[in-house]
């Protein structure tokens, strides 16, 4: 199954960031965790902006609710309607 390319606004790791992680003196598992952490930070910034709060004020329930909402949009409108493109 082909995965459509992500729009620049929803790409969680830029090519430059990915290259910097690749160049870092880290093990493969540390590079994976670094990529995941950078992507998570960007996603948390987006979620916080949608809720109109600072990242540090986000609650676990808000994050869960956001994922539920995005999943519902993906099921109802298809992948192009949701924020996360997977």
N, CA, C and O atoms as CSV, one atom per row, in Angstrom:
chain,resi,resn,atom,element,x,y,z
A,1,UNK,N,N,0.847,-1.180,0.000
A,1,UNK,CA,C,0.000,0.000,0.000
A,1,UNK,C,C,0.885,1.234,0.000
A,1,UNK,O,O,1.761,1.381,0.853
A,2,UNK,N,N,0.654,2.117,-0.959
A,2,UNK,CA,C,1.436,3.338,-1.034
A,2,UNK,C,C,0.962,4.331,0.004
A,2,UNK,O,O,-0.238,4.522,0.196
A,3,UNK,N,N,1.918,4.962,0.673
A,3,UNK,CA,C,1.604,5.994,1.660
A,3,UNK,C,C,1.828,7.332,0.978
A,3,UNK,O,O,2.923,7.592,0.480
A,4,UNK,N,N,0.805,8.190,0.947
A,4,UNK,CA,C,0.977,9.481,0.277
A,4,UNK,C,C,2.002,10.330,1.019
A,4,UNK,O,O,2.101,10.250,2.243
A,5,UNK,N,N,2.771,11.150,0.284
A,5,UNK,CA,C,3.743,12.007,0.963
A,5,UNK,C,C,3.032,12.998,1.875
A,5,UNK,O,O,1.938,13.472,1.569
A,6,UNK,N,N,3.665,13.298,2.987
A,6,UNK,CA,C,3.061,14.229,3.938
A,6,UNK,C,C,3.250,15.659,3.447
A,6,UNK,O,O,4.240,15.994,2.796
A,7,UNK,N,N,2.277,16.478,3.776
A,7,UNK,CA,C,2.385,17.888,3.485
A,7,UNK,C,C,3.480,18.468,4.362
A,7,UNK,O,O,3.696,17.972,5.468
A,8,UNK,N,N,4.190,19.517,3.901
A,8,UNK,CA,C,5.250,20.094,4.726
A,8,UNK,C,C,4.780,20.472,6.128
A,8,UNK,O,O,5.557,20.370,7.078
A,9,UNK,N,N,3.529,20.907,6.281
A,9,UNK,CA,C,3.040,21.329,7.592
A,9,UNK,C,C,2.867,20.154,8.550
A,9,UNK,O,O,2.841,20.346,9.766
A,10,UNK,N,N,2.747,18.931,8.009
A,10,UNK,CA,C,2.543,17.787,8.882
A,10,UNK,C,C,3.742,16.848,8.891
A,10,UNK,O,O,3.677,15.760,9.463
A,11,UNK,N,N,4.829,17.263,8.263
A,11,UNK,CA,C,6.048,16.463,8.303
A,11,UNK,C,C,6.692,16.698,9.663
A,11,UNK,O,O,6.957,17.838,10.045
A,12,UNK,N,N,6.939,15.621,10.382
A,12,UNK,CA,C,7.397,15.772,11.749
A,12,UNK,C,C,8.900,15.869,11.892
A,12,UNK,O,O,9.386,16.309,12.934
A,13,UNK,N,N,9.647,15.476,10.886
A,13,UNK,CA,C,11.093,15.576,10.925
A,13,UNK,C,C,11.551,16.068,9.559
A,13,UNK,O,O,11.336,15.399,8.548
A,14,UNK,N,N,12.175,17.223,9.528
A,14,UNK,CA,C,12.641,17.749,8.252
A,14,UNK,C,C,13.857,16.952,7.793
A,14,UNK,O,O,14.474,16.232,8.578
A,15,UNK,N,N,14.189,17.088,6.525
A,15,UNK,CA,C,15.375,16.417,6.004
A,15,UNK,C,C,16.629,16.881,6.739
A,15,UNK,O,O,17.521,16.080,7.018
A,16,UNK,N,N,16.696,18.162,7.048
A,16,UNK,CA,C,17.849,18.713,7.771
A,16,UNK,C,C,17.946,18.114,9.177
A,16,UNK,O,O,19.029,17.734,9.623
A,17,UNK,N,N,16.811,18.034,9.867
A,17,UNK,CA,C,16.814,17.445,11.208
A,17,UNK,C,C,17.211,15.973,11.152
A,17,UNK,O,O,17.979,15.496,11.987
A,18,UNK,N,N,16.685,15.263,10.167
A,18,UNK,CA,C,17.018,13.857,10.018
A,18,UNK,C,C,18.508,13.677,9.748
A,18,UNK,O,O,19.139,12.771,10.293
A,19,UNK,N,N,19.065,14.537,8.909
A,19,UNK,CA,C,20.507,14.468,8.609
A,19,UNK,C,C,21.332,14.742,9.864
A,19,UNK,O,O,22.359,14.101,10.085
A,20,UNK,N,N,20.887,15.694,10.685
A,20,UNK,CA,C,21.608,15.993,11.923
A,20,UNK,C,C,21.575,14.803,12.878
A,20,UNK,O,O,22.572,14.500,13.534
A,21,UNK,N,N,20.429,14.130,12.953
A,21,UNK,CA,C,20.328,12.939,13.805
A,21,UNK,C,C,21.250,11.843,13.254
A,21,UNK,O,O,21.961,11.185,14.013
A,22,UNK,N,N,21.233,11.654,11.932
A,22,UNK,CA,C,22.095,10.646,11.321
A,22,UNK,C,C,23.570,10.908,11.616
A,22,UNK,O,O,24.342,9.971,11.823
A,23,UNK,N,N,23.961,12.187,11.634
A,23,UNK,CA,C,25.357,12.555,11.858
A,23,UNK,C,C,25.766,12.477,13.330
A,23,UNK,O,O,26.956,12.462,13.645
A,24,UNK,N,N,24.796,12.429,14.215
A,24,UNK,CA,C,25.097,12.397,15.650
A,24,UNK,C,C,25.780,11.086,16.024
A,24,UNK,O,O,25.538,10.043,15.415
A,25,UNK,N,N,26.624,11.161,17.024
A,25,UNK,CA,C,27.337,9.974,17.505
A,25,UNK,C,C,26.447,9.210,18.468
A,25,UNK,O,O,26.668,9.194,19.679
A,26,UNK,N,N,25.423,8.571,17.885
A,26,UNK,CA,C,24.433,7.832,18.658
A,26,UNK,C,C,24.270,6.438,18.079
A,26,UNK,O,O,24.540,6.209,16.900
A,27,UNK,N,N,23.830,5.518,18.909
A,27,UNK,CA,C,23.503,4.175,18.419
A,27,UNK,C,C,22.205,4.253,17.605
A,27,UNK,O,O,21.508,5.267,17.628
A,28,UNK,N,N,21.900,3.193,16.904
A,28,UNK,CA,C,20.665,3.155,16.102
A,28,UNK,C,C,19.433,3.375,16.969
A,28,UNK,O,O,18.531,4.124,16.594
A,29,UNK,N,N,19.393,2.721,18.129
A,29,UNK,CA,C,18.223,2.884,18.999
A,29,UNK,C,C,18.153,4.300,19.563
A,29,UNK,O,O,17.059,4.835,19.744
A,30,UNK,N,N,19.294,4.910,19.842
A,30,UNK,CA,C,19.297,6.301,20.332
A,30,UNK,C,C,18.850,7.252,19.229
A,30,UNK,O,O,18.156,8.229,19.509
A,31,UNK,N,N,19.231,6.989,17.987
A,31,UNK,CA,C,18.789,7.824,16.862
A,31,UNK,C,C,17.277,7.714,16.682
A,31,UNK,O,O,16.600,8.715,16.447
A,32,UNK,N,N,16.750,6.494,16.793
A,32,UNK,CA,C,15.302,6.302,16.689
A,32,UNK,C,C,14.587,7.107,17.778
A,32,UNK,O,O,13.625,7.820,17.493
A,33,UNK,N,N,15.051,6.995,19.008
A,33,UNK,CA,C,14.429,7.711,20.121
A,33,UNK,C,C,14.545,9.226,19.933
A,33,UNK,O,O,13.621,9.964,20.273
A,34,UNK,N,N,15.664,9.687,19.397
A,34,UNK,CA,C,15.845,11.118,19.132
A,34,UNK,C,C,14.843,11.599,18.097
A,34,UNK,O,O,14.218,12.645,18.273
A,35,UNK,N,N,14.685,10.832,17.008
A,35,UNK,CA,C,13.696,11.200,15.978
A,35,UNK,C,C,12.284,11.222,16.561
A,35,UNK,O,O,11.502,12.134,16.294
A,36,UNK,N,N,11.976,10.208,17.355
A,36,UNK,CA,C,10.662,10.130,17.979
A,36,UNK,C,C,10.417,11.322,18.906
A,36,UNK,O,O,9.320,11.880,18.930
A,37,UNK,N,N,11.431,11.704,19.657
A,37,UNK,CA,C,11.292,12.822,20.597
A,37,UNK,C,C,11.099,14.140,19.862
A,37,UNK,O,O,10.257,14.946,20.258
A,38,UNK,N,N,11.857,14.370,18.808
A,38,UNK,CA,C,11.701,15.603,18.017
A,38,UNK,C,C,10.299,15.649,17.404
A,38,UNK,O,O,9.628,16.680,17.449
A,39,UNK,N,N,9.870,14.533,16.836
A,39,UNK,CA,C,8.528,14.467,16.243
A,39,UNK,C,C,7.453,14.686,17.299
A,39,UNK,O,O,6.467,15.379,17.050
A,40,UNK,N,N,7.641,14.099,18.470
A,40,UNK,CA,C,6.668,14.253,19.560
A,40,UNK,C,C,6.572,15.699,20.010
A,40,UNK,O,O,5.478,16.198,20.276
A,41,UNK,N,N,7.704,16.370,20.098
A,41,UNK,CA,C,7.696,17.785,20.481
A,41,UNK,C,C,6.868,18.601,19.492
A,41,UNK,O,O,6.056,19.434,19.893
A,42,UNK,N,N,7.077,18.360,18.213
A,42,UNK,CA,C,6.323,19.102,17.195
A,42,UNK,C,C,4.827,18.807,17.303
A,42,UNK,O,O,4.002,19.712,17.180
A,43,UNK,N,N,4.484,17.547,17.532
A,43,UNK,CA,C,3.076,17.180,17.662
A,43,UNK,C,C,2.469,17.804,18.915
A,43,UNK,O,O,1.341,18.295,18.877
A,44,UNK,N,N,3.202,17.789,20.016
A,44,UNK,CA,C,2.696,18.409,21.251
A,44,UNK,C,C,2.492,19.910,21.066
A,44,UNK,O,O,1.528,20.469,21.590
A,45,UNK,N,N,3.381,20.566,20.330
A,45,UNK,CA,C,3.203,21.998,20.039
A,45,UNK,C,C,1.894,22.214,19.281
A,45,UNK,O,O,1.139,23.139,19.581
A,46,UNK,N,N,1.633,21.348,18.291
A,46,UNK,CA,C,0.399,21.464,17.507
A,46,UNK,C,C,-0.835,21.254,18.389
A,46,UNK,O,O,-1.792,22.025,18.324
A,47,UNK,N,N,-0.804,20.209,19.208
A,47,UNK,CA,C,-1.947,19.905,20.082
A,47,UNK,C,C,-2.178,21.061,21.057
A,47,UNK,O,O,-3.316,21.483,21.263
A,48,UNK,N,N,-1.108,21.568,21.650
A,48,UNK,CA,C,-1.234,22.683,22.593
A,48,UNK,C,C,-1.826,23.903,21.903
A,48,UNK,O,O,-2.663,24.601,22.477
A,49,UNK,N,N,-1.395,24.160,20.677
A,49,UNK,CA,C,-1.934,25.299,19.928
A,49,UNK,C,C,-3.426,25.115,19.677
A,49,UNK,O,O,-4.193,26.071,19.801
A,50,UNK,N,N,-3.848,23.908,19.326
A,50,UNK,CA,C,-5.277,23.659,19.106
A,50,UNK,C,C,-6.097,23.895,20.366
A,50,UNK,O,O,-7.221,24.391,20.297
A,51,UNK,N,N,-5.535,23.541,21.516
A,51,UNK,CA,C,-6.235,23.749,22.784
A,51,UNK,C,C,-6.030,25.153,23.347
A,51,UNK,O,O,-6.712,25.545,24.294
A,52,UNK,N,N,-5.101,25.911,22.775
A,52,UNK,CA,C,-4.841,27.260,23.263
A,52,UNK,C,C,-4.153,27.275,24.619
A,52,UNK,O,O,-4.405,28.155,25.442
A,53,UNK,N,N,-3.280,26.293,24.851
A,53,UNK,CA,C,-2.555,26.223,26.125
A,53,UNK,C,C,-1.072,26.036,25.836
A,53,UNK,O,O,-0.680,25.689,24.722
A,54,UNK,N,N,-0.259,26.271,26.855
A,54,UNK,CA,C,1.166,25.996,26.753
A,54,UNK,C,C,1.373,24.483,26.799
A,54,UNK,O,O,0.576,23.764,27.402
A,55,UNK,N,N,2.433,24.005,26.168
A,55,UNK,CA,C,2.706,22.571,26.147
A,55,UNK,C,C,2.725,21.997,27.560
A,55,UNK,O,O,2.163,20.931,27.811
A,56,UNK,N,N,3.364,22.699,28.468
A,56,UNK,CA,C,3.482,22.175,29.840
A,56,UNK,C,C,2.141,22.108,30.562
A,56,UNK,O,O,2.033,21.465,31.606
A,57,UNK,N,N,1.124,22.764,30.019
A,57,UNK,CA,C,-0.206,22.722,30.627
A,57,UNK,C,C,-1.116,21.657,30.007
A,57,UNK,O,O,-2.238,21.454,30.469
A,58,UNK,N,N,-0.633,20.981,28.963
A,58,UNK,CA,C,-1.423,19.897,28.383
A,58,UNK,C,C,-1.590,18.781,29.399
A,58,UNK,O,O,-0.676,18.483,30.168
A,59,UNK,N,N,-2.746,18.178,29.394
A,59,UNK,CA,C,-2.984,17.033,30.265
A,59,UNK,C,C,-2.992,15.761,29.425
A,59,UNK,O,O,-3.177,15.807,28.209
A,60,UNK,N,N,-2.793,14.640,30.080
A,60,UNK,CA,C,-2.857,13.359,29.376
A,60,UNK,C,C,-4.226,13.194,28.722
A,60,UNK,O,O,-4.320,12.680,27.608
A,61,UNK,N,N,-5.288,13.625,29.405
A,61,UNK,CA,C,-6.630,13.491,28.851
A,61,UNK,C,C,-6.804,14.325,27.578
A,61,UNK,O,O,-7.467,13.883,26.639
A,62,UNK,N,N,-6.219,15.518,27.537
A,62,UNK,CA,C,-6.303,16.334,26.325
A,62,UNK,C,C,-5.585,15.655,25.162
A,62,UNK,O,O,-6.076,15.664,24.033
A,63,UNK,N,N,-4.435,15.075,25.438
A,63,UNK,CA,C,-3.677,14.401,24.387
A,63,UNK,C,C,-4.454,13.193,23.872
A,63,UNK,O,O,-4.544,12.978,22.663
A,64,UNK,N,N,-5.009,12.413,24.779
A,64,UNK,CA,C,-5.824,11.256,24.380
A,64,UNK,C,C,-7.016,11.710,23.551
A,64,UNK,O,O,-7.315,11.121,22.512
A,65,UNK,N,N,-7.699,12.759,24.010
A,65,UNK,CA,C,-8.873,13.264,23.289
A,65,UNK,C,C,-8.482,13.750,21.889
A,65,UNK,O,O,-9.227,13.549,20.930
A,66,UNK,N,N,-7.327,14.382,21.776
A,66,UNK,CA,C,-6.876,14.867,20.476
A,66,UNK,C,C,-6.658,13.686,19.532
A,66,UNK,O,O,-7.086,13.730,18.379
A,67,UNK,N,N,-5.992,12.625,20.014
A,67,UNK,CA,C,-5.766,11.443,19.180
A,67,UNK,C,C,-7.081,10.775,18.803
A,67,UNK,O,O,-7.232,10.303,17.676
A,68,UNK,N,N,-8.039,10.729,19.735
A,68,UNK,CA,C,-9.351,10.175,19.417
A,68,UNK,C,C,-10.025,10.976,18.316
A,68,UNK,O,O,-10.599,10.407,17.387
A,69,UNK,N,N,-9.955,12.301,18.421
A,69,UNK,CA,C,-10.569,13.180,17.426
A,69,UNK,C,C,-9.905,12.999,16.065
A,69,UNK,O,O,-10.594,12.887,15.051
A,70,UNK,N,N,-8.576,12.971,16.031
A,70,UNK,CA,C,-7.873,12.827,14.768
A,70,UNK,C,C,-8.155,11.462,14.145
A,70,UNK,O,O,-8.300,11.355,12.927
A,71,UNK,N,N,-8.232,10.413,14.978
A,71,UNK,CA,C,-8.567,9.077,14.482
A,71,UNK,C,C,-9.970,9.031,13.899
A,71,UNK,O,O,-10.200,8.395,12.871
A,72,UNK,N,N,-10.899,9.700,14.551
A,72,UNK,CA,C,-12.281,9.745,14.056
A,72,UNK,C,C,-12.336,10.461,12.703
A,72,UNK,O,O,-13.027,10.014,11.787
A,73,UNK,N,N,-11.616,11.560,12.586
A,73,UNK,CA,C,-11.568,12.289,11.314
A,73,UNK,C,C,-11.004,11.392,10.228
A,73,UNK,O,O,-11.536,11.352,9.118
A,74,UNK,N,N,-9.919,10.661,10.538
A,74,UNK,CA,C,-9.302,9.769,9.557
A,74,UNK,C,C,-10.275,8.680,9.116
A,74,UNK,O,O,-10.331,8.342,7.933
A,75,UNK,N,N,-11.041,8.127,10.056
A,75,UNK,CA,C,-12.013,7.078,9.715
A,75,UNK,C,C,-13.166,7.634,8.881
A,75,UNK,O,O,-13.648,6.967,7.966
A,76,UNK,N,N,-13.604,8.839,9.189
A,76,UNK,CA,C,-14.774,9.415,8.512
A,76,UNK,C,C,-14.428,10.113,7.201
A,76,UNK,O,O,-15.198,10.051,6.242
A,77,UNK,N,N,-13.270,10.778,7.154
A,77,UNK,CA,C,-12.927,11.592,5.989
A,77,UNK,C,C,-11.759,11.038,5.189
A,77,UNK,O,O,-11.457,11.537,4.104
A,78,UNK,N,N,-11.110,10.026,5.707
A,78,UNK,CA,C,-9.921,9.502,5.050
A,78,UNK,C,C,-8.672,10.179,5.568
A,78,UNK,O,O,-8.723,11.154,6.317
A,79,UNK,N,N,-7.563,9.635,5.147
A,79,UNK,CA,C,-6.275,10.097,5.670
A,79,UNK,C,C,-5.999,11.569,5.362
A,79,UNK,O,O,-5.317,12.241,6.136
A,80,UNK,N,N,-6.510,12.071,4.262
A,80,UNK,CA,C,-6.259,13.462,3.900
A,80,UNK,C,C,-6.962,14.448,4.832
A,80,UNK,O,O,-6.553,15.605,4.931
A,81,UNK,N,N,-8.011,14.001,5.510
A,81,UNK,CA,C,-8.725,14.883,6.422
A,81,UNK,C,C,-8.088,14.988,7.795
A,81,UNK,O,O,-8.332,15.945,8.530
A,82,UNK,N,N,-7.277,14.010,8.138
A,82,UNK,CA,C,-6.681,13.985,9.478
A,82,UNK,C,C,-5.350,14.713,9.495
A,82,UNK,O,O,-4.756,14.975,8.449
A,83,UNK,N,N,-4.898,15.031,10.681
A,83,UNK,CA,C,-3.601,15.697,10.838
A,83,UNK,C,C,-2.463,14.697,10.675
A,83,UNK,O,O,-1.487,14.958,9.971
A,84,UNK,N,N,-2.600,13.553,11.331
A,84,UNK,CA,C,-1.577,12.515,11.230
A,84,UNK,C,C,-1.823,11.707,9.969
A,84,UNK,O,O,-2.927,11.208,9.752
A,85,UNK,N,N,-0.824,11.581,9.156
A,85,UNK,CA,C,-0.951,10.916,7.850
A,85,UNK,C,C,-0.347,9.514,7.900
A,85,UNK,O,O,0.657,9.248,7.240
A,86,UNK,N,N,-0.955,8.618,8.677
A,86,UNK,CA,C,-0.485,7.230,8.702
A,86,UNK,C,C,-1.641,6.293,8.755
A,86,UNK,O,O,-1.450,5.077,8.782
